[in-house]
């Protein structure tokens, strides 16, 4: 690839810019050769959609967002958004998303009135951040 450099009108090939851990990542090996950064890596092949995979795992047993992210292969932060959509799509089928609330492991406070599906950051009673995550399952209504 050729690029023009500012200044005299001379075209020279551009040197690749290596930022932070990119040099270290380029040295890491995996089965396909040199590991590409996450942005350059192609998405994983899927035979079913993310939400269909979530439903399959939620019907098996109650799971945390962390467990679901590992099973389905998506970041944990995206699980709550997908679960909200799964809950809406379950209404006409006669099933519902059951949420076992998060609880504080320091004082035992249970987050029963919490409507959000993500993990709370701190206990409102003791301010501890040592919390058990909410668990999700699909059951017949």
C-alpha positions as CSV (number, residue, x, y, z in Angstrom):
1,X,0.0,0.0,0.0
2,X,1.3,3.4,-0.8
3,X,0.6,6.7,1.0
4,X,1.5,10.3,0.4
5,X,3.6,11.9,3.1
6,X,3.1,15.5,4.0
7,X,5.8,17.7,2.7
8,X,7.5,16.9,-0.5
9,X,5.4,15.0,-3.0
10,X,7.1,11.6,-2.4
11,X,5.1,8.5,-2.0
12,X,6.5,5.9,0.5
13,X,5.0,2.8,2.1
14,X,3.5,3.5,5.5
15,X,4.9,1.7,8.5
16,X,2.4,-0.2,10.7
17,X,1.6,1.6,13.9
18,X,1.8,-0.7,16.9
19,X,0.0,0.4,20.1
20,X,0.4,-1.0,23.6
21,X,-0.3,-4.7,23.7
22,X,-0.6,-5.1,20.0
23,X,3.1,-6.1,19.7
24,X,2.6,-8.7,22.4
25,X,-0.7,-9.9,20.9
26,X,1.1,-10.4,17.5
27,X,3.5,-12.8,19.2
28,X,0.7,-15.0,20.8
29,X,0.0,-18.1,18.9
30,X,-3.3,-20.0,18.5
31,X,-4.4,-22.8,16.2
32,X,-4.9,-20.5,13.2
33,X,-1.5,-18.9,13.4
34,X,-0.8,-15.5,14.9
35,X,-3.6,-14.2,17.1
36,X,-5.3,-11.1,15.7
37,X,-6.7,-8.4,18.0
38,X,-10.3,-8.7,19.0
39,X,-11.3,-5.9,16.6
40,X,-9.7,-7.7,13.6
41,X,-10.9,-11.2,14.5
42,X,-13.9,-12.5,12.5
43,X,-17.0,-13.3,14.5
44,X,-17.4,-16.9,15.6
45,X,-19.4,-19.2,13.4
46,X,-22.9,-19.7,14.8
47,X,-25.5,-22.3,13.8
48,X,-28.2,-20.6,16.0
49,X,-28.7,-17.0,17.1
50,X,-27.4,-15.7,20.4
51,X,-30.9,-15.4,21.8
52,X,-31.9,-18.9,20.8
53,X,-28.7,-20.2,22.5
54,X,-29.6,-18.2,25.6
55,X,-33.0,-19.7,25.7
56,X,-31.6,-23.2,25.3
57,X,-29.3,-22.7,28.3
58,X,-31.9,-21.0,30.4
59,X,-34.3,-23.9,30.0
60,X,-31.7,-26.3,31.3
61,X,-30.9,-24.7,34.6
62,X,-30.7,-21.3,36.4
63,X,-27.6,-19.5,35.2
64,X,-25.8,-16.2,36.0
65,X,-25.0,-13.7,33.4
66,X,-21.3,-14.7,33.7
67,X,-22.1,-18.3,33.0
68,X,-24.4,-17.4,30.1
69,X,-21.7,-15.2,28.5
70,X,-19.2,-18.1,28.6
71,X,-21.7,-20.6,27.2
72,X,-22.9,-18.4,24.4
73,X,-19.7,-16.5,23.6
74,X,-20.7,-12.9,24.1
75,X,-19.5,-10.3,26.6
76,X,-21.1,-10.3,30.0
77,X,-22.3,-6.7,29.6
78,X,-24.4,-7.7,26.5
79,X,-26.2,-10.5,28.3
80,X,-28.7,-8.2,30.2
81,X,-29.8,-6.6,26.9
82,X,-30.4,-10.0,25.3
83,X,-32.3,-11.2,28.3
84,X,-34.6,-8.2,28.2
85,X,-35.5,-9.1,24.6
86,X,-35.8,-12.8,25.5
87,X,-38.3,-11.9,28.3
88,X,-40.4,-9.9,25.8
89,X,-40.4,-12.7,23.2
90,X,-41.4,-15.3,25.8
91,X,-44.8,-13.7,26.6
92,X,-46.8,-15.2,23.7
93,X,-45.3,-18.7,24.3
94,X,-46.7,-19.2,27.8
95,X,-43.2,-19.1,29.4
96,X,-41.5,-16.4,31.5
97,X,-38.1,-15.4,32.5
98,X,-37.6,-16.1,36.2
99,X,-35.0,-14.0,38.0
100,X,-33.5,-15.1,41.3
101,X,-32.4,-11.8,42.8
102,X,-28.9,-10.8,43.7
103,X,-28.0,-10.8,47.4
104,X,-25.3,-9.2,49.5
105,X,-22.8,-11.8,50.7
106,X,-21.8,-9.6,53.7
107,X,-25.1,-8.8,55.3
108,X,-27.6,-11.0,53.5
109,X,-29.7,-8.2,51.9
110,X,-31.7,-9.5,48.9
111,X,-32.4,-7.2,46.0
112,X,-36.1,-8.3,45.6
113,X,-37.5,-5.0,44.1
114,X,-34.8,-4.6,41.5
115,X,-36.2,-4.5,37.9
116,X,-32.9,-4.2,36.1
117,X,-31.3,-7.4,34.9
118,X,-27.7,-6.5,35.4
119,X,-25.7,-7.0,38.6
120,X,-26.0,-4.3,41.3
121,X,-22.8,-2.5,42.2
122,X,-23.1,-2.2,46.0
123,X,-25.4,-3.2,48.9
124,X,-27.7,-0.3,50.0
125,X,-27.6,-1.5,53.6
126,X,-23.9,-2.1,54.3
127,X,-22.3,-0.7,51.1
128,X,-20.4,-3.9,50.5
129,X,-19.5,-4.8,46.9
130,X,-19.3,-8.5,47.7
131,X,-22.6,-9.5,46.0
132,X,-23.9,-12.8,44.7
133,X,-25.1,-12.3,41.1
134,X,-28.8,-12.7,40.0
135,X,-29.6,-16.1,38.4
136,X,-32.0,-16.5,35.4
137,X,-34.1,-19.3,34.2
138,X,-37.1,-19.9,31.8
139,X,-40.2,-21.6,33.3
140,X,-43.8,-22.2,32.3
141,X,-46.1,-19.3,33.4
